[in-house]
Amino acid sequence: MSTAIVVGGASGIGWASAQALAADGYHVVVADVNLEGARNRAAELGEPHRGEFVDVADEDSVAALFTQTGPVEAVVSCAGFSTLGLVVDLPVDQFRAVIDVCLTGAFLVAKHAGRHLVAGGSLVSISSLNARQPAVGMAAYCSAKAGLSMLTQVAALEWAPHGIRVNAVAPGFVHTPLTEGAALVPGVVEEYVENTPLGRAGTPEDVAEAVLFLTKAAWLTGEVLDLNGGAHMKRYPDIIGHVTKLASS
């Protein structure tokens, strides 16, 4: 049985990806900083799937996850979070915290995945529409995801001689625990949908379908797949503007 590790697999896009991989026949290791959540998700999947702890900001933790798992056929890197604040106001520790998880953490997952993926294996990272579309108040997240897109291409070049493919999915606004705070702000989702040609926000299952495709696409590497209903052709919602309006009402 092929093995897949889903980092950040206890919720949202990671959980949907874990379900999709399990349904496709993978033995899935659900890895998350929330160990209880990871174990509960693995229990939902049933044997032989398992839940493990990983903190992507700690290289020893990432290394231990891959060492104890051994050779793998697929890795999905989903860990991430965001913060909100104008460049002139954002505390540097908040900027660094986002970079540590969304970019450095993704690098650490890639570094150790690259040592354990077998020939024909695949790393799929979750980037974002914000890798290419700027958003006021989201300097840290936009910078991290733009960096992740380039990291994806560099790793793809380096690992191609070993038969390992490296790709990313760059979703638009998807309803997950990560985005539920923004979704509660009046006008944010509505503005996103207005600027999405296909007329809706995404679901974790939408992204999981793309992740599963990228694990199978044997002649595709170095791709950052826009998955946003066409929103990359328009503009991003003014989240901080809606938050400011709400705070002053």
N, C-alpha and C positions, 0 to 999 in steps of 0.2 A: 504493500500500500504506500502511495506517495505521501510525503509529509509536507504540511504547510504551517508556517508560523504567521499569525496575524497579530502584529504589535498595535496595541490600542483596540483590542478586539472585544472589550466588555460592553461597548455601547456604540450606537450610531452607525457610521459607515463601516467601522471595524467589525461590529457584530453581524451586520448584513453580509459582509464579505466572508466571515467565518462560516455562516450558514450556507452561502453559495458554494464555497469550497468543499464543505462537508457533503453537501448534496451531490457534488461532482466526484466523490470518492476519495477525497483527501483525508488523511489523519491530521486533524487540526489542533495545533497548540494555540490556545487563546491566551495571549500574553497582555498584561495590563498592570499599571501601577496600582490599580484596585484589585488586589488578589482575590478577595471574596467575590467580587463581580466576575472576575475571569473564571473562577472555579464554578460559580453558579451557571455561567453561560456554557461551559464545557459539559456540565451535568445535563443541561437542556439538550445538548447535541447527543449525549450518551457515549458509551464506550466505542472506540478507544480514545476519544478526544479528551484533552486535559487542559486545565488552566494553570498558568504560571505567572509569577511576579516578574515585572521588568520596569525599571526606571530609565527611560531613554536618556536622561541627563547624566547618568552614571555609567561610565564605560564598563566598569567591573560587572555591573548588573546585566548589561547587554551581552557582554562576553559570556557570562555564566549561562544565560538563556540559550545561546547557540551551542555552547560546548555540551550542555546536558542533553540537548536535542539531537545533535549529530547531523549527518547529511540531510539536506532538505531540497525539495523540488520547487517550492514556491514560498516567497516571503511577501507579506503585505504590510507596509509601514504607514500606520494611520495616526499615530500619536500627535496631538496638537491642541493649541488653545490660542486665544487672542486677547488683546487688551484694547482699550480705546483711549485716545488722548492725542491732542495736537502735538506736533513735533516740538514746539517751544515749551510745552508744558509736561511732556511725558517724562517721568522719572527714569533715569538710565537703568535702574534695577528692573523695572517693568519691561523695558525694551530688551534687556539681556535675558530675562526669564522666557520671553517668547522665542527669541533666537535659540536659546539653549534647548528648548523642546522641539520647535518646528524645523530648525535647520541643523544645529549641531546634533540633536537627537536623531534626526533622519540620517545624518552622516554616520553616526555610530552604528545605527542599524545596518546601513549599507556596508560599512567596513566589515562587520562581522558576518553579515549575510554572504558577502563575497568570498569569505573563507570556508563557507559550509554549503553553498549552493552547488549542486551537481551539474555536469554538462547537460544542457537542455533546460536548466532551471530558469526561474524568472523572479525578479524583484519588481514589485509594483508599489510605488509611493503615492500617497494622496497629496497632491499639490492643491492649487486653488485658482479660481478665476482671478484672484488678487495677485497671482504671479505676473499677470499681464495688464490687469486693470486696476489703477490706483483708487484708493478710497480715502477720503478725508478722515483723519483720526486713526488710521490703521497702519501707521508707518512700520511698526515692528512686524506685523503679520505679513504685509505686502512684501517687505524686504526679505523675510524668511522664505516665503513661498517662491519668490523670484529666484533666490539662491538655490532652492531645492530643484527647480526646473533645470538649472544649469548643472547641478550635481548629477542629476539623472543622466544627462547627455555625456558627461565626463566618464561616469561609471560604465555607461553603455560602450564607449570606445575601449575602455580598459579591459572589459570582461568579454567582449565579443570573441577574441581568440580562444577563449575557454568554452564557448558555446552557451554563455549565460546572457540572457536578455534583461535589459533594465528599461522600464517605462514608468510613466506616471499618469494619473488621472487628475485633471484640474476641474473640479466641480464648481458650479455656481452656488447660489443659496440653496442649501439642503436642510430640511427640517431634522435636526439632531439635538442632543443635549448641549452640544457646543453652541448652537445658534438660537436656543430657546429664549435666551435673554434678549437678543436683538429682535426676535419675532414678537415679543411682548410690547415693544415700543410701537405705538400707533404710527402707521404710514410706512414702516420699513419694508415689510413683505409686499405691501401693495405697490410701492415704487419699484421694487425689484421685478415684480410680475409685469408691470407696465413697460419695463425695459427688456423684457424677455419675449422674443418673437413667438415661441411656442406657448406662451401664456400661462406658465405655472412655475412654482418652485420645484426643486427636486426632492427625491426620497432617497434614503439609504440604499434601497433596492435598485434604484437607477444606477447608482455608482457601483454597487456590487456586480451588476451585470457587466459593466465595463471592465472591472477588475478581473473577472473570470475570463473575459475575452482576451485580455492582455496576457494572462497566464498561458493561453493556448496559441496565441498568434506567433507561429514559429519563425516568421520572417520579418518581425517587427521589433525594433529596438531603438532607444534614444527618443522615443515619442512622448510628448506631453499632450495628452488627449483632452481637448476642450469638451466639457460635458456640462452644458449650462443652458440648454434650450435656445441657444443663439445669443445669450446675454453679452457675450464678448464683443458683439457688433454694436452695442449701444453704450450705456453708461451705468456705473454702479450707484446704488442708493446713497443718499446723503445721510448716513446713519447718525453721525454726530449732530447734524442739524435737527433731526427728529428727536434725539435725546435732549438737546438744548430746549427745543420747543416744549417737550413734555415737562421738563424741570421748571420752566417758567410759567406753566399753565396753572 
